[in-house]
């Protein structure tokens, strides 16, 4: 998940200061956990798990706070017919990313998405308003948001007119260096951090046992073709569809983050859901002894 900016002017905003302290924190949590288009699921259980995982706040309070934020005009609450969603308003005014993936969710009425990503070694740009040629931005060291072919084709869902307006550009090949480049270390670190974040394991207080468990599971996940962005996407599925992630407030069973081995063991179910929500796959990623 990309890092988000907090504009200094919000602290003097009449919209923000009209909210309670908890509602202000929730609003910051909503846009810091939103996707690249500034939207996400307006599901109280999921929002609480992502923004207030260790706080005793009822689902009713989360719903009330989100409605209060919407009443100020800071977010839009809407439905795509199946799911309740939220859209952060003024998203492109306060967030200035170099790259933005398509959203998994339909936008609200009269909302225009901006897309800029790489797909199958091609550059895709839709409604993007950026200054300077793309080549200069690439050479500055900015990292493109990676989109797999299947994901991007499913997510874009463009009309024929929009598709005709896309002009893919072949990505210039970088000169081959005589030095052997190794990305294993960087990929491993990224997966390690993503898995630890998903499982709410603090890297500052990491024990040797936790380190060993994370290392083992992130290694097997990478061997199965899983990337850090996939791990980030696993979180919303876990808190909405797995009984351990959903919790049961009436039964006194709180929502719980996944353990590293549970991410690996439940990956098949998540994969089946992401690929169309068909029959649940029981393909587990098996640890080789």
C-alpha positions as CSV (number, residue, x, y, z in Angstrom):
1,X,0.0,0.0,0.0
2,X,1.4,3.4,-1.0
3,X,2.2,6.1,1.5
4,X,-0.3,9.0,1.7
5,X,0.3,12.7,2.3
6,X,-1.4,14.8,5.1
7,X,-1.7,18.4,3.9
8,X,-0.9,20.9,6.7
9,X,-4.0,23.0,5.8
10,X,-6.4,20.3,7.1
11,X,-5.7,21.4,10.7
12,X,-7.3,24.8,10.0
13,X,-10.1,23.4,7.9
14,X,-13.6,24.1,9.2
15,X,-14.8,20.8,7.9
16,X,-12.1,18.9,9.8
17,X,-12.4,20.9,13.0
18,X,-16.1,20.4,13.1
19,X,-15.5,16.7,13.7
20,X,-14.6,15.0,17.0
21,X,-11.1,13.9,17.7
22,X,-11.9,10.3,16.9
23,X,-13.7,11.3,13.7
24,X,-10.7,13.3,12.6
25,X,-8.4,10.3,13.2
26,X,-10.9,8.0,11.4
27,X,-10.9,10.3,8.4
28,X,-7.1,10.3,8.2
29,X,-7.3,6.5,8.5
30,X,-9.7,6.3,5.6
31,X,-7.5,8.2,3.2
32,X,-4.3,6.5,4.4
33,X,-5.8,3.0,3.7
34,X,-7.7,4.0,0.5
35,X,-6.6,2.6,-2.8
36,X,-4.8,4.7,-5.5
37,X,-8.1,6.3,-6.6
38,X,-9.0,7.3,-3.0
39,X,-11.7,4.8,-2.3
40,X,-12.4,1.7,-0.3
41,X,-15.1,-0.5,1.3
42,X,-17.3,1.3,3.8
43,X,-17.7,-1.8,5.9
44,X,-17.6,-1.0,9.6
45,X,-15.8,-4.2,10.6
46,X,-13.1,-3.8,8.0
47,X,-12.6,-0.1,8.7
48,X,-12.3,-0.8,12.4
49,X,-9.8,-3.6,11.9
50,X,-7.6,-1.4,9.6
51,X,-7.8,1.9,11.5
52,X,-8.6,1.0,15.1
53,X,-7.3,-2.6,15.4
54,X,-6.5,-2.3,19.2
55,X,-9.2,0.0,20.3
56,X,-12.6,-0.8,21.9
57,X,-14.9,0.9,19.5
58,X,-18.3,-0.5,18.5
59,X,-19.3,-1.1,14.9
60,X,-22.2,1.3,15.4
61,X,-19.8,4.1,16.4
62,X,-17.7,3.5,13.3
63,X,-20.9,3.7,11.1
64,X,-22.0,6.9,12.9
65,X,-18.5,8.5,12.6
66,X,-18.3,7.7,8.9
67,X,-21.7,9.3,8.3
68,X,-20.6,12.4,10.3
69,X,-17.5,12.6,8.1
70,X,-19.6,12.3,5.0
71,X,-22.0,15.0,6.2
72,X,-19.0,17.5,6.2
73,X,-18.3,16.7,2.6
74,X,-14.9,15.1,3.2
75,X,-16.0,11.7,1.8
76,X,-18.8,10.3,-0.3
77,X,-20.6,7.3,0.9
78,X,-22.3,5.3,-1.9
79,X,-23.0,1.8,-3.2
80,X,-22.2,0.0,-6.4
81,X,-25.2,-2.2,-6.0
82,X,-23.4,-4.9,-4.1
83,X,-21.1,-3.2,-1.7
84,X,-21.1,0.0,0.4
85,X,-18.1,2.1,-0.6
86,X,-16.5,5.5,0.3
87,X,-14.6,8.0,-1.9
88,X,-12.3,10.6,-0.5
89,X,-13.1,14.0,-1.9
90,X,-10.4,16.3,-3.1
91,X,-8.2,13.2,-3.5
92,X,-6.2,14.5,-6.4
93,X,-5.8,17.9,-4.7
94,X,-4.0,16.5,-1.7
95,X,-2.4,13.4,-3.0
96,X,0.2,13.7,-5.8
97,X,1.4,10.2,-6.6
98,X,3.7,9.5,-9.5
99,X,1.8,6.3,-10.3
100,X,-1.8,5.1,-9.7
101,X,-3.3,1.7,-10.3
102,X,-7.0,1.3,-11.3
103,X,-9.4,0.7,-8.5
104,X,-11.2,-2.5,-7.8
105,X,-14.3,-0.5,-7.1
106,X,-16.6,1.5,-9.4
107,X,-16.4,5.3,-8.8
108,X,-19.3,7.4,-7.6
109,X,-21.3,9.4,-10.1
110,X,-19.4,12.1,-12.0
111,X,-16.1,11.0,-10.6
112,X,-13.1,10.8,-13.0
113,X,-10.3,8.3,-12.2
114,X,-6.6,8.9,-13.1
115,X,-4.6,5.9,-14.1
116,X,-0.9,5.6,-14.7
117,X,0.8,2.3,-14.5
118,X,2.9,-0.3,-16.4
119,X,1.2,-3.4,-17.8
120,X,2.9,-6.2,-19.7
121,X,5.9,-4.0,-20.5
122,X,3.6,-1.2,-21.8
123,X,2.9,2.2,-20.3
124,X,-0.8,3.0,-19.7
125,X,-2.0,6.5,-18.9
126,X,-5.6,7.7,-18.7
127,X,-6.8,11.2,-17.6
128,X,-3.4,11.8,-16.1
129,X,-2.3,15.4,-15.6
130,X,1.4,15.4,-15.0
131,X,4.1,17.8,-16.1
132,X,7.3,16.7,-17.8
133,X,8.0,13.8,-20.1
134,X,7.7,10.3,-18.8
135,X,11.3,9.5,-19.6
136,X,12.5,12.2,-17.2
137,X,10.3,10.9,-14.4
138,X,11.6,7.3,-14.9
139,X,15.2,8.3,-14.8
140,X,14.7,10.1,-11.4
141,X,14.3,6.7,-9.8
142,X,10.6,6.7,-9.2
143,X,9.2,3.1,-9.1
144,X,6.2,2.4,-11.3
145,X,3.1,0.7,-9.8
146,X,3.2,-2.8,-11.1
147,X,0.0,-4.2,-12.7
148,X,-0.2,-7.8,-13.9
149,X,-1.9,-8.3,-17.2
150,X,-4.9,-10.2,-15.7
151,X,-5.4,-7.8,-12.9
152,X,-5.2,-4.7,-15.1
153,X,-7.5,-6.1,-17.7
154,X,-10.1,-6.9,-15.0
155,X,-9.7,-3.6,-13.1
156,X,-9.7,-1.1,-16.0
157,X,-13.1,-2.2,-17.4
158,X,-13.0,0.6,-19.9
159,X,-15.5,1.4,-22.6
160,X,-14.5,0.9,-26.2
161,X,-14.0,4.7,-26.6
162,X,-11.7,4.8,-23.6
163,X,-9.7,1.8,-24.9
164,X,-9.2,3.5,-28.3
165,X,-7.8,6.5,-26.5
166,X,-5.0,4.4,-24.8
167,X,-1.8,4.6,-26.7
168,X,0.6,1.9,-25.2
169,X,4.2,2.8,-25.5
170,X,6.9,0.2,-25.4
171,X,9.1,0.7,-22.3
172,X,12.6,1.5,-23.4
173,X,15.0,-1.3,-22.4
174,X,17.8,-0.3,-20.0
175,X,21.3,-0.9,-21.0
176,X,22.6,-4.2,-19.7
177,X,25.1,-3.8,-17.0
178,X,28.2,-5.9,-16.8
179,X,27.5,-6.3,-13.1
180,X,25.2,-9.1,-12.0
181,X,22.2,-7.6,-10.4
182,X,20.5,-9.4,-7.6
183,X,16.9,-8.5,-6.6
184,X,16.3,-11.5,-4.3
185,X,17.4,-9.5,-1.2
186,X,15.2,-6.5,-2.0
187,X,12.2,-8.7,-2.9
188,X,12.6,-10.7,0.3
189,X,12.8,-7.6,2.5
190,X,9.7,-6.1,0.8
191,X,7.7,-9.4,1.3
192,X,9.0,-9.7,4.9
193,X,7.8,-6.2,5.7
194,X,4.4,-6.6,3.9
195,X,3.8,-9.9,5.7
196,X,4.7,-8.5,9.1
197,X,2.5,-5.5,8.5
198,X,-0.5,-7.7,7.5
199,X,0.0,-9.9,10.6
200,X,0.5,-6.8,12.8
201,X,3.9,-7.9,14.0
202,X,6.1,-5.0,15.0
203,X,9.6,-5.0,13.4
204,X,10.8,-2.9,16.4
205,X,10.0,-5.6,18.9
206,X,10.5,-8.7,16.6
207,X,11.6,-11.9,18.4
208,X,13.9,-14.5,16.9
209,X,11.0,-16.9,16.7
210,X,8.8,-14.4,14.9
211,X,11.6,-13.6,12.5
212,X,12.0,-17.3,11.7
213,X,8.3,-17.8,11.1
214,X,8.1,-14.7,8.9
215,X,11.2,-15.7,6.9
216,X,9.9,-19.2,6.3
217,X,6.4,-18.1,5.2
218,X,7.5,-15.2,3.0
219,X,10.0,-17.4,1.2
220,X,7.3,-19.9,0.3
221,X,4.9,-17.2,-0.7
222,X,7.5,-15.7,-3.0
223,X,8.3,-19.1,-4.6
224,X,4.5,-19.4,-5.4
225,X,4.7,-16.1,-7.3
226,X,3.2,-13.9,-4.5
227,X,4.3,-10.3,-4.4
228,X,4.0,-7.6,-1.6
229,X,1.0,-6.0,-3.4
230,X,-0.8,-9.4,-3.3
231,X,-0.1,-9.6,0.4
232,X,-1.7,-6.1,0.9
233,X,-4.7,-7.3,-1.0
234,X,-5.1,-10.3,1.2
235,X,-5.9,-8.1,4.3
236,X,-9.4,-6.8,3.1
237,X,-10.4,-10.4,2.1
238,X,-9.3,-11.8,5.5
239,X,-11.3,-9.2,7.5
240,X,-14.4,-9.6,5.4
241,X,-14.6,-13.3,4.5
242,X,-12.6,-15.3,7.1
243,X,-14.4,-15.9,10.4
244,X,-11.3,-15.2,12.4
245,X,-10.8,-11.9,10.7
246,X,-14.5,-10.9,10.9
247,X,-14.8,-11.7,14.5
248,X,-18.2,-11.9,16.3
249,X,-19.0,-9.0,18.6
250,X,-22.1,-10.7,20.0
251,X,-20.1,-13.8,20.9
252,X,-17.3,-11.8,22.4
253,X,-14.8,-12.9,19.8
254,X,-12.8,-9.9,18.5
255,X,-11.5,-9.5,15.0
256,X,-8.0,-10.9,14.8
257,X,-5.2,-10.4,12.2
258,X,-3.9,-13.4,10.3
259,X,-0.8,-15.3,11.4
260,X,1.9,-15.8,8.8
261,X,1.1,-19.5,8.4
262,X,-2.6,-18.7,8.0
263,X,-1.8,-16.4,5.1
264,X,-0.1,-19.2,3.3
265,X,-2.7,-21.8,4.2
266,X,-5.7,-19.7,3.1
267,X,-4.0,-18.3,0.0
268,X,-5.9,-20.7,-2.3
269,X,-9.3,-19.4,-1.0
270,X,-8.2,-15.8,-1.4
271,X,-6.9,-16.5,-4.9
272,X,-10.2,-18.1,-6.0
273,X,-12.1,-15.1,-4.6
274,X,-9.9,-12.6,-6.4
275,X,-10.1,-14.5,-9.7
276,X,-13.9,-14.3,-9.8
277,X,-15.4,-15.5,-6.6
278,X,-16.0,-19.0,-7.9
279,X,-15.5,-22.3,-6.2
280,X,-13.1,-22.0,-3.3
281,X,-9.7,-23.5,-4.1
282,X,-8.0,-25.7,-1.5
283,X,-4.6,-25.2,-3.0
284,X,-2.3,-24.4,0.0
285,X,1.2,-23.2,-0.3
286,X,3.1,-26.0,1.3
287,X,6.3,-25.4,3.3
288,X,9.1,-27.7,2.2
289,X,10.9,-29.2,5.1
